[in-house]
Each structure stands twice: as C-alpha cells, then as structure tokens.
Amino acid sequence: MTTKPESRRIRDPPKDAKTKHNAVIIKRAVTSTVHINIKTHM
C-alpha cells in the first residue's frame, strides 16, 4: 500500500528524516485525537 506521502518520500530522499519526524508528530496527534474520541463515545 503506497500513499501519496510514501511516494513523495521515495521521490525526495533528503527529506526522509524530516518526514519520519513529522510522521511521529502526526501519530502522536492522531493518538491524542483517538483518545478524545474514545472518551466522547463513552
């Protein structure tokens, strides 16, 4: 499964480290949102 960010990462290797760092931040943000959603649904 290749998403648009994946293909962009493949095209632009120098940004790889920054992309990984951004992915970590996004994952944290998504996790926080998921926790909020779980609280809301409960």
PDB file with one MODEL, atoms N, CA, C and O in Angstrom:
MODEL        1
ATOM      1  N   MET A   1       0.852  -1.193   0.000  1.00  0.00           N
ATOM      2  CA  MET A   1       0.000   0.000   0.000  1.00  0.00           C
ATOM      3  C   MET A   1       0.889   1.245   0.000  1.00  0.00           C
ATOM      4  O   MET A   1       1.637   1.483   0.948  1.00  0.00           O
ATOM      5  N   THR A   2       0.800   2.025  -1.058  1.00  0.00           N
ATOM      6  CA  THR A   2       1.623   3.231  -1.159  1.00  0.00           C
ATOM      7  C   THR A   2       0.725   4.454  -1.179  1.00  0.00           C
ATOM      8  O   THR A   2      -0.046   4.657  -2.117  1.00  0.00           O
ATOM      9  N   THR A   3       0.830   5.270  -0.130  1.00  0.00           N
ATOM     10  CA  THR A   3       0.050   6.501  -0.065  1.00  0.00           C
ATOM     11  C   THR A   3       0.827   7.627  -0.731  1.00  0.00           C
ATOM     12  O   THR A   3       1.994   7.445  -1.078  1.00  0.00           O
ATOM     13  N   LYS A   4       0.211   8.771  -0.913  1.00  0.00           N
ATOM     14  CA  LYS A   4       0.895   9.900  -1.539  1.00  0.00           C
ATOM     15  C   LYS A   4       2.138  10.326  -0.752  1.00  0.00           C
ATOM     16  O   LYS A   4       3.177  10.573  -1.364  1.00  0.00           O
ATOM     17  N   PRO A   5       2.071  10.422   0.596  1.00  0.00           N
ATOM     18  CA  PRO A   5       3.292  10.775   1.347  1.00  0.00           C
ATOM     19  C   PRO A   5       4.431   9.785   1.109  1.00  0.00           C
ATOM     20  O   PRO A   5       5.596  10.178   1.059  1.00  0.00           O
ATOM     21  N   GLU A   6       4.091   8.491   0.962  1.00  0.00           N
ATOM     22  CA  GLU A   6       5.122   7.477   0.710  1.00  0.00           C
ATOM     23  C   GLU A   6       5.828   7.765  -0.608  1.00  0.00           C
ATOM     24  O   GLU A   6       7.058   7.762  -0.666  1.00  0.00           O
ATOM     25  N   SER A   7       5.051   8.016  -1.678  1.00  0.00           N
ATOM     26  CA  SER A   7       5.657   8.254  -2.985  1.00  0.00           C
ATOM     27  C   SER A   7       6.490   9.536  -2.956  1.00  0.00           C
ATOM     28  O   SER A   7       7.539   9.613  -3.596  1.00  0.00           O
ATOM     29  N   ARG A   8       6.023  10.541  -2.212  1.00  0.00           N
ATOM     30  CA  ARG A   8       6.780  11.786  -2.106  1.00  0.00           C
ATOM     31  C   ARG A   8       8.112  11.514  -1.414  1.00  0.00           C
ATOM     32  O   ARG A   8       9.139  12.071  -1.800  1.00  0.00           O
ATOM     33  N   ARG A   9       8.096  10.655  -0.386  1.00  0.00           N
ATOM     34  CA  ARG A   9       9.317  10.326   0.348  1.00  0.00           C
ATOM     35  C   ARG A   9      10.303   9.625  -0.578  1.00  0.00           C
ATOM     36  O   ARG A   9      11.505   9.886  -0.529  1.00  0.00           O
ATOM     37  N   ILE A  10       9.786   8.731  -1.427  1.00  0.00           N
ATOM     38  CA  ILE A  10      10.650   7.991  -2.350  1.00  0.00           C
ATOM     39  C   ILE A  10      11.269   8.958  -3.366  1.00  0.00           C
ATOM     40  O   ILE A  10      12.442   8.821  -3.713  1.00  0.00           O
ATOM     41  N   ARG A  11      10.488   9.935  -3.844  1.00  0.00           N
ATOM     42  CA  ARG A  11      10.990  10.897  -4.833  1.00  0.00           C
ATOM     43  C   ARG A  11      12.018  11.840  -4.223  1.00  0.00           C
ATOM     44  O   ARG A  11      12.920  12.302  -4.922  1.00  0.00           O
ATOM     45  N   ASP A  12      11.895  12.133  -2.927  1.00  0.00           N
ATOM     46  CA  ASP A  12      12.728  13.168  -2.314  1.00  0.00           C
ATOM     47  C   ASP A  12      13.467  12.615  -1.094  1.00  0.00           C
ATOM     48  O   ASP A  12      13.100  12.938   0.036  1.00  0.00           O
ATOM     49  N   PRO A  13      14.499  11.790  -1.296  1.00  0.00           N
ATOM     50  CA  PRO A  13      15.203  11.129  -0.189  1.00  0.00           C
ATOM     51  C   PRO A  13      15.775  12.081   0.867  1.00  0.00           C
ATOM     52  O   PRO A  13      15.729  11.739   2.048  1.00  0.00           O
ATOM     53  N   PRO A  14      16.314  13.262   0.510  1.00  0.00           N
ATOM     54  CA  PRO A  14      16.902  14.133   1.536  1.00  0.00           C
ATOM     55  C   PRO A  14      15.924  14.528   2.636  1.00  0.00           C
ATOM     56  O   PRO A  14      16.344  14.832   3.753  1.00  0.00           O
ATOM     57  N   LYS A  15      14.621  14.530   2.338  1.00  0.00           N
ATOM     58  CA  LYS A  15      13.626  14.914   3.342  1.00  0.00           C
ATOM     59  C   LYS A  15      13.200  13.723   4.201  1.00  0.00           C
ATOM     60  O   LYS A  15      12.325  13.854   5.057  1.00  0.00           O
ATOM     61  N   ASP A  16      13.817  12.565   3.976  1.00  0.00           N
ATOM     62  CA  ASP A  16      13.348  11.336   4.635  1.00  0.00           C
ATOM     63  C   ASP A  16      13.308  11.484   6.154  1.00  0.00           C
ATOM     64  O   ASP A  16      12.303  11.159   6.786  1.00  0.00           O
ATOM     65  N   ALA A  17      14.401  11.974   6.738  1.00  0.00           N
ATOM     66  CA  ALA A  17      14.466  12.096   8.202  1.00  0.00           C
ATOM     67  C   ALA A  17      13.382  13.046   8.712  1.00  0.00           C
ATOM     68  O   ALA A  17      12.718  12.767   9.710  1.00  0.00           O
ATOM     69  N   LYS A  18      13.214  14.173   8.013  1.00  0.00           N
ATOM     70  CA  LYS A  18      12.202  15.146   8.432  1.00  0.00           C
ATOM     71  C   LYS A  18      10.808  14.531   8.297  1.00  0.00           C
ATOM     72  O   LYS A  18       9.947  14.737   9.151  1.00  0.00           O
ATOM     73  N   THR A  19      10.594  13.776   7.219  1.00  0.00           N
ATOM     74  CA  THR A  19       9.291  13.137   7.012  1.00  0.00           C
ATOM     75  C   THR A  19       9.005  12.159   8.140  1.00  0.00           C
ATOM     76  O   THR A  19       7.887  12.108   8.652  1.00  0.00           O
ATOM     77  N   LYS A  20      10.017  11.376   8.533  1.00  0.00           N
ATOM     78  CA  LYS A  20       9.829  10.420   9.634  1.00  0.00           C
ATOM     79  C   LYS A  20       9.490  11.165  10.916  1.00  0.00           C
ATOM     80  O   LYS A  20       8.612  10.742  11.669  1.00  0.00           O
ATOM     81  N   HIS A  21      10.183  12.274  11.169  1.00  0.00           N
ATOM     82  CA  HIS A  21       9.928  13.072  12.373  1.00  0.00           C
ATOM     83  C   HIS A  21       8.492  13.603  12.346  1.00  0.00           C
ATOM     84  O   HIS A  21       7.785  13.550  13.352  1.00  0.00           O
ATOM     85  N   ASN A  22       8.068  14.118  11.181  1.00  0.00           N
ATOM     86  CA  ASN A  22       6.694  14.614  11.051  1.00  0.00           C
ATOM     87  C   ASN A  22       5.700  13.481  11.255  1.00  0.00           C
ATOM     88  O   ASN A  22       4.647  13.678  11.862  1.00  0.00           O
ATOM     89  N   ALA A  23       6.028  12.300  10.755  1.00  0.00           N
ATOM     90  CA  ALA A  23       5.136  11.146  10.914  1.00  0.00           C
ATOM     91  C   ALA A  23       4.951  10.824  12.394  1.00  0.00           C
ATOM     92  O   ALA A  23       3.850  10.477  12.822  1.00  0.00           O
ATOM     93  N   VAL A  24       6.028  10.937  13.176  1.00  0.00           N
ATOM     94  CA  VAL A  24       5.928  10.679  14.622  1.00  0.00           C
ATOM     95  C   VAL A  24       4.986  11.691  15.268  1.00  0.00           C
ATOM     96  O   VAL A  24       4.138  11.328  16.084  1.00  0.00           O
ATOM     97  N   ILE A  25       5.140  12.966  14.897  1.00  0.00           N
ATOM     98  CA  ILE A  25       4.269  14.019  15.449  1.00  0.00           C
ATOM     99  C   ILE A  25       2.819  13.751  15.056  1.00  0.00           C
ATOM    100  O   ILE A  25       1.912  13.867  15.881  1.00  0.00           O
ATOM    101  N   ILE A  26       2.608  13.390  13.785  1.00  0.00           N
ATOM    102  CA  ILE A  26       1.249  13.105  13.304  1.00  0.00           C
ATOM    103  C   ILE A  26       0.669  11.926  14.072  1.00  0.00           C
ATOM    104  O   ILE A  26      -0.495  11.957  14.471  1.00  0.00           O
ATOM    105  N   LYS A  27       1.479  10.876  14.283  1.00  0.00           N
ATOM    106  CA  LYS A  27       0.990   9.705  15.023  1.00  0.00           C
ATOM    107  C   LYS A  27       0.569  10.108  16.433  1.00  0.00           C
ATOM    108  O   LYS A  27      -0.465   9.661  16.928  1.00  0.00           O
ATOM    109  N   ARG A  28       1.375  10.957  17.079  1.00  0.00           N
ATOM    110  CA  ARG A  28       1.031  11.418  18.434  1.00  0.00           C
ATOM    111  C   ARG A  28      -0.276  12.202  18.406  1.00  0.00           C
ATOM    112  O   ARG A  28      -1.136  12.016  19.267  1.00  0.00           O
ATOM    113  N   ALA A  29      -0.422  13.075  17.418  1.00  0.00           N
ATOM    114  CA  ALA A  29      -1.643  13.880  17.308  1.00  0.00           C
ATOM    115  C   ALA A  29      -2.847  12.975  17.070  1.00  0.00           C
ATOM    116  O   ALA A  29      -3.902  13.165  17.675  1.00  0.00           O
ATOM    117  N   VAL A  30      -2.687  11.993  16.188  1.00  0.00           N
ATOM    118  CA  VAL A  30      -3.778  11.054  15.898  1.00  0.00           C
ATOM    119  C   VAL A  30      -4.124  10.270  17.154  1.00  0.00           C
ATOM    120  O   VAL A  30      -5.300  10.067  17.458  1.00  0.00           O
ATOM    121  N   THR A  31      -3.100   9.825  17.889  1.00  0.00           N
ATOM    122  CA  THR A  31      -3.344   9.063  19.119  1.00  0.00           C
ATOM    123  C   THR A  31      -4.128   9.902  20.116  1.00  0.00           C
ATOM    124  O   THR A  31      -5.071   9.410  20.736  1.00  0.00           O
ATOM    125  N   SER A  32      -3.744  11.171  20.274  1.00  0.00           N
ATOM    126  CA  SER A  32      -4.461  12.065  21.189  1.00  0.00           C
ATOM    127  C   SER A  32      -5.910  12.207  20.749  1.00  0.00           C
ATOM    128  O   SER A  32      -6.827  12.145  21.568  1.00  0.00           O
ATOM    129  N   THR A  33      -6.111  12.399  19.435  1.00  0.00           N
ATOM    130  CA  THR A  33      -7.464  12.548  18.895  1.00  0.00           C
ATOM    131  C   THR A  33      -8.275  11.291  19.148  1.00  0.00           C
ATOM    132  O   THR A  33      -9.448  11.369  19.515  1.00  0.00           O
ATOM    133  N   VAL A  34      -7.659  10.132  18.954  1.00  0.00           N
ATOM    134  CA  VAL A  34      -8.356   8.861  19.177  1.00  0.00           C
ATOM    135  C   VAL A  34      -8.786   8.757  20.635  1.00  0.00           C
ATOM    136  O   VAL A  34      -9.911   8.348  20.922  1.00  0.00           O
ATOM    137  N   HIS A  35      -7.890   9.126  21.566  1.00  0.00           N
ATOM    138  CA  HIS A  35      -8.240   9.061  22.991  1.00  0.00           C
ATOM    139  C   HIS A  35      -9.422   9.980  23.290  1.00  0.00           C
ATOM    140  O   HIS A  35     -10.330   9.614  24.036  1.00  0.00           O
ATOM    141  N   ILE A  36      -9.403  11.175  22.703  1.00  0.00           N
ATOM    142  CA  ILE A  36     -10.510  12.126  22.908  1.00  0.00           C
ATOM    143  C   ILE A  36     -11.800  11.528  22.347  1.00  0.00           C
ATOM    144  O   ILE A  36     -12.853  11.606  22.981  1.00  0.00           O
ATOM    145  N   ASN A  37     -11.714  10.933  21.158  1.00  0.00           N
ATOM    146  CA  ASN A  37     -12.899  10.335  20.539  1.00  0.00           C
ATOM    147  C   ASN A  37     -13.449   9.204  21.396  1.00  0.00           C
ATOM    148  O   ASN A  37     -14.663   9.075  21.553  1.00  0.00           O
ATOM    149  N   ILE A  38     -12.555   8.379  21.955  1.00  0.00           N
ATOM    150  CA  ILE A  38     -12.998   7.268  22.808  1.00  0.00           C
ATOM    151  C   ILE A  38     -13.734   7.825  24.024  1.00  0.00           C
ATOM    152  O   ILE A  38     -14.793   7.321  24.397  1.00  0.00           O
ATOM    153  N   LYS A  39     -13.173   8.867  24.643  1.00  0.00           N
ATOM    154  CA  LYS A  39     -13.827   9.481  25.805  1.00  0.00           C
ATOM    155  C   LYS A  39     -15.200  10.027  25.412  1.00  0.00           C
ATOM    156  O   LYS A  39     -16.172   9.870  26.150  1.00  0.00           O
ATOM    157  N   THR A  40     -15.272  10.669  24.243  1.00  0.00           N
ATOM    158  CA  THR A  40     -16.532  11.258  23.788  1.00  0.00           C
ATOM    159  C   THR A  40     -17.569  10.171  23.561  1.00  0.00           C
ATOM    160  O   THR A  40     -18.725  10.320  23.955  1.00  0.00           O
ATOM    161  N   HIS A  41     -17.154   9.065  22.919  1.00  0.00           N
ATOM    162  CA  HIS A  41     -18.113   7.993  22.615  1.00  0.00           C
ATOM    163  C   HIS A  41     -18.562   7.274  23.881  1.00  0.00           C
ATOM    164  O   HIS A  41     -19.688   6.781  23.947  1.00  0.00           O
ATOM    165  N   MET A  42     -17.697   7.210  24.881  1.00  0.00           N
ATOM    166  CA  MET A  42     -18.075   6.568  26.135  1.00  0.00           C
ATOM    167  C   MET A  42     -18.930   7.537  26.952  1.00  0.00           C
ATOM    168  O   MET A  42     -19.362   7.200  28.054  1.00  0.00           O
TER     169      MET A  42
ENDMDL
END
